[in-house]
Every structure is written in structure tokens, then in C-alpha cells.
Amino acid sequence: MYAEDGNQLRALEVYRRYVGYFQQPVEVNLETRNKIAEILKEQNDLESYLNELRQIVAIDAAAGNARTSRTRYLAAKSALVLAESVFDKFTAVKLVQPFEPNLLKKRNLMKTAVQKFSRLMDYELGEFTAAATFYLAEIYSDFSQALMTSQRPKGLSALEQEQYELAIEEQAYPFEEKAITVHESNLELISRGVYNEWIEKSLQKLAVIVPVRYAKIIGSLETYIFEVEGPATPAAAVSEAESEPADPGAVEVPGAATEIETTEPAPVEEPESAEAGRSSSHAGDRLVQPEAVVQGEKFDGEEAVQ
């Protein structure tokens, strides 16, 4: 009633009191918490908003038999926003001098973001599987671009500069290729009857990265979908409502299960490091070897969710 009257502060007070007194039924509790989160979002109280979303995710995860398709949807919706907040922090880090601490910070955020988006697939909802796949591809794409546009060290000779540029390109290229592969895996959901804004976004990205292969598809999308799906059948028609849980959907990528009901996190293994060109001992003290970018922990989606 208070929300309808525009009295958000009073509505927030009533909603908070309700969720404090009534933890059951879980579905009603989470619906109310979702309303709290929306009010906090409108008030631009970002920290409280994200904390409320964390509560929704945690309560759904611990609900056991009280978990429903609706609580799963609300938790997945919350988990997506939380993952996006990490993605924004990751993309905000630029590889400028001092290179090593910024690289470490970006790598750590990359690992966290990959883990969060990989876990998002555990909800087995087509909408959020496609969203997670899109963002995983964008993580690789951003890291590749960050390397290519990274601030170069000063004082290099012409030969050392050339070696550095070659080494950077060799490090960045596998990440770009991985981004393409993961975006393409999103398009495979079309053949399973799933099409949403995240698949559309992957297609738009591919049209920019690989225009020869995908640019023309943008202008004839209906034809492309028909060719991928084949003749339409009732079983292939899947309608996803924004406000209701979607049917489980899987992203098929190398090494992932092919059944829609078995939605394993998309493998997001770190690309193999290419051998970087070695500079002279004179440059060694100043030149951060780009192969250090991909040493250390694997960014593997399956490993991340264990």
C-alpha cells in the first residue's frame, strides 16, 4: 500500500519488518526482499542494494526443499547483478604504469568475475546461461584489448620496442580467439529454441569482431535463426518471459555437456601462453615480460565452481 502511494521509506520499513519476522515461506520472503532491493536501487543506495541481493542469493541457496522455480529465478537475477558489479570493476582497471600491480589487480578481478559468471550457470535458466556466456566472452575480449592498449615502458630501443610489441600481440591473440569461441557458443542456444537479448548481444559483438562471417547475419536474422533451428517444431519453440523463470538451457562449448537439462558451466580455460620474444639484458630491468600475464591460476569455469 505504501509503495503504491509513493511512500518508499515507509514501504521499506514495513518490508524489512516483514522479512525479519517471517522467514517462511521462502518464496514470499524473497519476493519481499526483491521489492526492498528495487527500492534501494531507486534510492541509489548501491551498497545496501547489493547487500540485499547477496541475501537473496544466500537464502535461496540454503532453502533446501523450500526452494522453488521462482526463488531460483530471483536468486539468479540477483547473482547476475552481483557478477556484473565485479565485471565493471574488472573493466575499469587499465594496464598503465606501474604495469605489474595493475596487471595483478586486473588478473585477480578477472578470476573473481569468471567464478561468479560460471556459478550463474548452475541455476540452469536459459536467460541467465546466455547472460553468463556473453559476459565470459567479454571478459576475454576486454583482457585482450587491455593488453593491446597497455602503456608501454619508456626508454626502450627500437629493437626492444619491436620485441615488446610482438610479445604483447602473442599474449593478446589467444584471449581474442577465446572470446570469439565463447560468443559463438551462445549462438548454439538458438538451435535449442532459446533466443534472448544476450544471444543478440553476442551476435552483435561477433559482427564487429568477425564481420566477414557475421555482419551480413544482422540484416537477415530471421533467416539465420531458421537455418540454425531447421523446420520449426512445437518442442523447439521456447518462450522466455522476463518476469518468470525460464526453462533450463545449456551453453555447449568444447568439453561441456550437450544435454539442456545438464547445464555444466562453460569451460573458460585460459588460452595457452605464446612464447614471448626475449629482449636484451639491457631492457630486462624495465620490460615486463607479457608471458607473466597468463602464469599462475587457471581461469577455468569448472574449476572455479568446485
C-alpha positions as CSV (number, residue, x, y, z in Angstrom):
1,M,0.0,0.0,0.0
2,Y,2.8,2.4,1.0
3,A,4.7,1.6,-2.2
4,E,1.6,2.4,-4.3
5,D,1.2,5.7,-2.5
6,G,4.9,6.6,-3.3
7,N,5.9,6.4,0.3
8,Q,9.1,4.4,-0.3
9,L,10.6,5.0,3.2
10,R,7.5,3.7,4.9
11,A,7.3,0.8,2.5
12,L,10.9,-0.1,3.1
13,E,10.3,-0.1,6.8
14,V,7.3,-2.4,6.5
15,Y,9.1,-4.8,4.1
16,R,12.2,-5.0,6.4
17,R,10.0,-5.8,9.3
18,Y,8.2,-8.5,7.4
19,V,11.3,-10.3,6.2
20,G,12.7,-10.1,9.7
21,Y,9.6,-11.8,11.3
22,F,8.7,-14.2,8.6
23,Q,11.5,-16.3,7.0
24,Q,8.9,-18.7,5.7
25,P,7.6,-19.3,3.2
26,V,10.9,-18.7,1.5
27,E,9.3,-17.7,-1.8
28,V,7.3,-14.8,-0.2
29,N,10.3,-13.8,1.8
30,L,12.4,-13.5,-1.3
31,E,9.7,-11.7,-3.2
32,T,9.6,-9.1,-0.5
33,R,13.4,-8.8,-0.4
34,N,13.3,-8.3,-4.1
35,K,11.0,-5.3,-3.5
36,I,13.4,-4.0,-0.9
37,A,16.2,-4.3,-3.4
38,E,14.3,-2.4,-6.0
39,I,13.5,0.5,-3.6
40,L,17.2,0.7,-2.6
41,K,18.2,0.7,-6.3
42,E,15.8,3.7,-6.9
43,Q,17.4,5.5,-3.9
44,N,20.8,5.0,-5.4
45,D,21.9,3.2,-2.2
46,L,24.3,0.9,-4.1
47,E,25.9,-0.8,-1.1
48,S,22.6,-1.7,0.6
49,Y,21.2,-2.8,-2.8
50,L,24.0,-5.2,-3.4
51,N,23.8,-6.5,0.2
52,E,20.1,-7.3,-0.2
53,L,20.9,-9.1,-3.5
54,R,23.5,-11.2,-1.6
55,Q,20.9,-12.1,1.0
56,I,18.5,-13.3,-1.8
57,V,21.2,-15.5,-3.3
58,A,22.3,-16.9,0.1
59,I,18.7,-17.6,1.3
60,D,17.8,-19.4,-1.9
61,A,21.0,-21.5,-1.8
62,A,20.1,-22.6,1.8
63,A,16.4,-23.2,1.2
64,G,16.6,-26.9,0.5
65,N,13.2,-28.4,-0.2
66,A,11.6,-25.0,0.2
67,R,13.4,-23.8,-3.0
68,T,11.1,-23.2,-5.9
69,S,11.4,-22.2,-9.5
70,R,10.6,-18.6,-8.5
71,T,13.2,-18.4,-5.7
72,R,15.7,-19.8,-8.2
73,Y,14.8,-17.1,-10.7
74,L,15.0,-14.3,-8.2
75,A,18.4,-15.6,-6.9
76,A,19.7,-15.9,-10.5
77,K,18.6,-12.4,-11.3
78,S,20.4,-11.1,-8.1
79,A,23.5,-13.2,-8.9
80,L,23.7,-11.6,-12.3
81,V,23.7,-8.1,-10.9
82,L,26.4,-9.0,-8.4
83,A,28.5,-10.6,-11.1
84,E,28.1,-7.5,-13.3
85,S,29.4,-5.3,-10.5
86,V,32.6,-7.3,-10.4
87,F,32.8,-7.2,-14.2
88,D,32.5,-3.4,-14.1
89,K,35.4,-3.2,-11.6
90,F,37.5,-5.6,-13.9
91,T,37.0,-3.5,-17.0
92,A,37.8,-0.3,-15.1
93,V,41.3,-1.4,-14.4
94,K,43.7,-0.2,-17.1
95,L,47.2,-1.7,-17.7
96,V,49.1,1.5,-17.2
97,Q,52.4,2.1,-15.4
98,P,53.2,0.8,-12.9
99,F,52.3,-2.2,-15.0
100,E,52.8,-5.2,-12.6
101,P,50.5,-4.1,-9.8
102,N,47.8,-3.1,-12.2
103,L,48.2,-6.4,-14.0
104,L,47.9,-8.3,-10.8
105,K,44.8,-6.3,-9.8
106,K,43.1,-7.0,-13.2
107,R,44.0,-10.7,-13.1
108,N,42.5,-11.1,-9.6
109,L,39.3,-9.4,-10.7
110,M,39.2,-11.5,-13.8
111,K,39.4,-14.7,-11.8
112,T,36.6,-13.5,-9.5
113,A,34.4,-12.4,-12.4
114,V,34.9,-15.8,-14.2
115,Q,33.9,-17.6,-11.0
116,K,30.8,-15.6,-10.5
117,F,29.5,-15.9,-14.0
118,S,30.4,-19.6,-14.1
119,R,28.3,-20.2,-10.9
120,L,25.4,-18.3,-12.6
121,M,25.1,-21.2,-15.0
122,D,24.3,-23.5,-12.1
123,Y,20.8,-22.1,-12.0
124,E,20.1,-23.8,-15.3
125,L,17.9,-21.0,-16.6
126,G,18.3,-20.2,-20.3
127,E,18.2,-16.4,-19.8
128,F,21.0,-16.4,-17.3
129,T,23.1,-19.1,-19.0
130,A,23.1,-16.8,-22.1
131,A,23.9,-13.8,-20.0
132,A,26.8,-15.5,-18.2
133,T,28.2,-16.8,-21.6
134,F,28.1,-13.3,-23.0
135,Y,30.0,-11.8,-20.1
136,L,32.6,-14.6,-20.0
137,A,33.3,-13.8,-23.7
138,E,33.5,-10.1,-22.9
139,I,36.0,-10.8,-20.0
140,Y,38.4,-12.4,-22.5
141,S,37.8,-9.7,-25.1
142,D,38.5,-6.9,-22.5
143,F,41.7,-8.6,-21.3
144,S,42.9,-8.9,-24.9
145,Q,42.2,-5.2,-25.6
146,A,43.7,-4.2,-22.3
147,L,47.0,-5.9,-23.3
148,M,47.0,-4.4,-26.7
149,T,46.4,-0.9,-25.4
150,S,48.6,-1.2,-22.3
151,Q,51.0,1.6,-21.5
152,R,54.4,0.7,-22.9
153,P,57.6,1.1,-20.8
154,K,59.8,4.1,-21.5
155,G,63.4,4.0,-22.6
156,L,63.3,1.0,-24.9
157,S,65.5,0.9,-28.0
158,A,63.8,0.4,-31.4
159,L,64.6,-3.3,-31.3
160,E,63.4,-3.7,-27.8
161,Q,60.2,-1.9,-28.6
162,E,59.6,-4.2,-31.6
163,Q,60.2,-7.3,-29.5
164,Y,57.8,-5.9,-26.8
165,E,55.0,-5.3,-29.4
166,L,55.4,-8.8,-30.8
167,A,55.3,-10.3,-27.3
168,I,52.1,-8.3,-26.4
169,E,50.4,-9.4,-29.6
170,E,51.2,-13.1,-28.9
171,Q,49.8,-12.8,-25.4
172,A,46.6,-10.9,-26.5
173,Y,45.7,-13.1,-29.5
174,P,44.6,-16.3,-27.7
175,F,42.3,-14.2,-25.5
176,E,40.6,-12.7,-28.5
177,E,40.2,-16.1,-30.1
178,K,38.7,-17.4,-26.8
179,A,36.2,-14.5,-26.8
180,I,35.1,-15.4,-30.3
181,T,34.6,-19.1,-29.4
182,V,32.6,-18.3,-26.3
183,H,30.3,-15.8,-28.1
184,E,29.7,-18.4,-30.8
185,S,28.7,-20.9,-28.2
186,N,25.9,-18.5,-27.2
187,L,24.5,-18.8,-30.7
188,E,24.2,-22.5,-30.3
189,L,21.3,-21.9,-27.9
190,I,19.2,-20.8,-30.9
191,S,19.1,-24.4,-32.1
192,R,17.6,-25.3,-28.7
193,G,14.8,-22.8,-29.0
194,V,16.4,-20.1,-26.8
195,Y,16.7,-16.6,-28.2
196,N,17.1,-13.5,-26.0
197,E,18.9,-10.2,-25.7
198,W,22.1,-11.9,-24.6
199,I,22.3,-14.0,-27.7
200,E,21.5,-10.9,-29.7
201,K,24.4,-9.1,-28.0
202,S,26.8,-11.9,-28.7
203,L,25.8,-11.8,-32.3
204,Q,26.3,-8.0,-32.4
205,K,29.8,-8.5,-30.9
206,L,30.7,-11.2,-33.4
207,A,29.6,-8.9,-36.3
208,V,32.2,-6.4,-35.1
209,I,35.0,-8.9,-34.4
210,V,34.4,-11.2,-37.3
211,P,32.5,-9.1,-39.8
212,V,33.1,-11.3,-42.8
213,R,31.3,-14.2,-41.0
214,Y,28.6,-12.4,-39.1
215,A,28.0,-8.8,-40.3
216,K,25.5,-10.0,-43.0
217,I,23.6,-12.1,-40.5
218,I,22.5,-9.0,-38.6
219,G,20.4,-7.8,-41.6
220,S,18.8,-11.3,-42.1
221,L,18.5,-12.5,-38.6
222,E,15.2,-14.4,-39.1
223,T,16.7,-16.3,-42.0
224,Y,19.8,-17.2,-39.8
225,I,17.6,-18.4,-37.0
226,F,15.6,-20.6,-39.3
227,E,18.7,-22.1,-40.8
228,V,20.2,-22.8,-37.4
229,E,16.9,-24.3,-36.0
230,G,15.7,-26.0,-39.1
231,P,11.9,-26.5,-39.6
232,A,10.1,-25.3,-36.5
233,T,8.5,-27.9,-34.2
234,P,6.4,-27.3,-31.1
235,A,9.2,-28.7,-28.9
236,A,11.6,-26.2,-30.3
237,A,9.5,-23.1,-29.5
238,V,10.6,-21.8,-26.2
239,S,9.2,-18.6,-24.9
240,E,11.0,-16.8,-22.1
241,A,9.1,-14.3,-20.0
242,E,11.1,-11.6,-18.3
243,S,9.2,-12.0,-15.0
244,E,9.0,-15.8,-14.8
245,P,11.7,-18.4,-14.6
246,A,12.9,-19.6,-17.9
247,D,13.3,-23.3,-18.9
248,P,16.8,-24.7,-18.2
249,G,19.2,-24.0,-21.0
250,A,22.8,-25.0,-21.6
251,V,25.7,-23.5,-23.5
252,E,27.5,-26.0,-25.5
253,V,31.2,-25.3,-25.6
254,P,34.2,-27.6,-26.0
255,G,34.1,-30.1,-23.2
256,A,30.7,-29.2,-21.9
257,A,27.6,-31.5,-21.7
258,T,25.3,-31.4,-24.7
259,E,22.0,-32.0,-22.9
260,I,20.0,-29.0,-22.0
261,E,19.0,-30.5,-18.6
262,T,22.7,-30.9,-17.7
263,T,23.9,-27.4,-17.6
264,E,27.6,-27.5,-16.8
265,P,29.4,-24.2,-16.5
266,A,31.0,-23.3,-19.8
267,P,34.7,-24.2,-19.8
268,V,36.6,-20.9,-19.8
269,E,40.1,-22.2,-19.7
270,E,42.8,-19.7,-20.0
271,P,44.4,-19.6,-23.5
272,E,47.8,-21.1,-23.9
273,S,50.6,-18.6,-23.4
274,A,52.6,-18.0,-26.5
275,E,56.4,-17.7,-26.2
276,A,57.2,-14.1,-25.9
277,G,60.2,-12.6,-27.6
278,R,63.1,-12.1,-25.3
279,S,64.7,-8.7,-25.1
280,S,68.3,-7.9,-24.3
281,S,69.6,-7.8,-20.8
282,H,69.7,-4.0,-21.1
283,A,65.9,-4.0,-21.4
284,G,65.3,-6.8,-18.9
285,D,65.2,-4.5,-15.9
286,R,62.5,-2.3,-17.5
287,L,60.5,-4.6,-19.7
288,V,57.7,-6.5,-18.0
289,Q,57.5,-9.8,-19.9
290,P,54.0,-10.3,-21.2
291,E,54.0,-14.1,-20.6
292,A,53.6,-13.2,-16.9
293,V,50.0,-12.3,-17.8
294,V,48.9,-15.9,-18.1
295,Q,51.1,-17.6,-15.5
296,G,49.5,-18.7,-12.2
297,E,46.0,-19.8,-11.6
298,K,43.9,-21.3,-14.4
299,F,40.7,-19.3,-15.2
300,D,38.7,-22.5,-15.7
301,G,34.9,-22.2,-15.1
302,E,34.5,-25.8,-14.0
303,E,37.4,-25.5,-11.6
304,A,36.1,-22.2,-10.2
305,V,32.8,-23.6,-9.1
306,Q,34.2,-26.5,-7.1
